[in-house]
Amino acid sequence: MNANTPVDRVHRSKDAARESYDSLARFYDVLSGGFERRSRERGLSLLAPAEGERVLEVGFGTGHGLARLARAVGPAGAVHGIDISERMRDVAAARLARRGLCERVDLVVGDALTMPLESGSIAAIFMSFFLELLDTPEIPPFLAQCARVLAPGGRICAVGMSAEGTGGFVSSCYRFAHRHFERLVDCRPIHVEQRLAEAGFATEVKELERMCGLPVEIVLSRKSGT
């Protein structure tokens, strides 16, 4: 699949997505957490959050990324998280509480297309297997929100299922499952780097990995410093 090939659309509503993640929250790590861990951790390493920074994770899920971000920024920093699912928020909050990290993390349940953050207030943004959950027309306004809240020169790292290198048997089976069982197989392959570049972010690092035979893009980009 090349960069000009259309990707599948997202057909379920946000209310349906919210209900799905609410019902899966307690079991999400068992069902998907292990598969996603390697790519998520690599993305966090590339983002390299630093002591004292103010960072944001979009679609934080059960909170693994939040915990690592909170440890990295330290007591002088701050972490913001936004997710559509209230029960995912509860699971993430419990994880942070067990690690004594709650005081430096602010969690919001809401729509990422309307971020409740000041313009230019965030040093770095992280998202893991989130961008491909948005329907195609929603991606540009979402990334515009990311650009708005990022400070000049701020970093953004997106980990997502990639439309690059698809076309084999495993990818074909996966896309069939997504089209017919979207509630259970909700991520669909997209062109991660291309979407970020179209939104005006400059690519610094792009890596392509495999997760259960499926291609995953890990892209670190930067907002213009002007």
C-alpha positions, 0 to 999 in steps of 0.5 A: 500500500503506497502513500496515495492509497486510501485507508479504511474509515472509522464507522463507529460513533464516539459514544460507541467507542466510549462504551467499548473502552469502558467495558474493556478497561479492567481487561485491556492489559490482558487483551492488548497491553502485552502486544503494544508494550514494545512499540509504546516503550520505544516511542517514549524513549524517542520522545525523551521527556525531561525533568521539569517538562510539561507533557501530554498523553492523548488516549492514555488508556490504562496509564502505563505511558503516564507513569513513565512520563510522570517519573521522567518529568519529576516533581518539578514537571507536570503530565496531562492526560486526555482519554474518552473513557471514564473507566480507563481514567479510573484504571490509570488513576489507580496505577498512578496512585500505587506508584505515588505519582498522582500529584504530578498528573492531571487526567481529563475525560473528554474529546481530544479534538477540544483540548482544555489546555493553553496554547503553547503550554506543552513541551511534548505530546505522546500518543500510542495506538490512538491516531488510527482510532480517529476517522480520517476527517478528524485527524487534521483538526486533532493535529491542529489542536496538538500544534496549538498546545505545543510550544515552539520547537515542541516534540510530538511522538505518535505510535500507530498501526501503519499502512506501509508494508501491508498487503500480506496475508496477515495484514489482509486478515486484520483489515477484514476483521477491522471492517467486519468486527470494528468493536473488537478490532478498532485500530486500522492502518494509516500513514502516520508520518504522512499525517503528521507532515501534512499537519506541519510537523517536521519528521526527526525519526521514523521507525517501522516495526512489526507487532504480531506480523502487522507494521507499526510506525513510530514517528518523532516529529517537531513543531516549527520553532517560529 
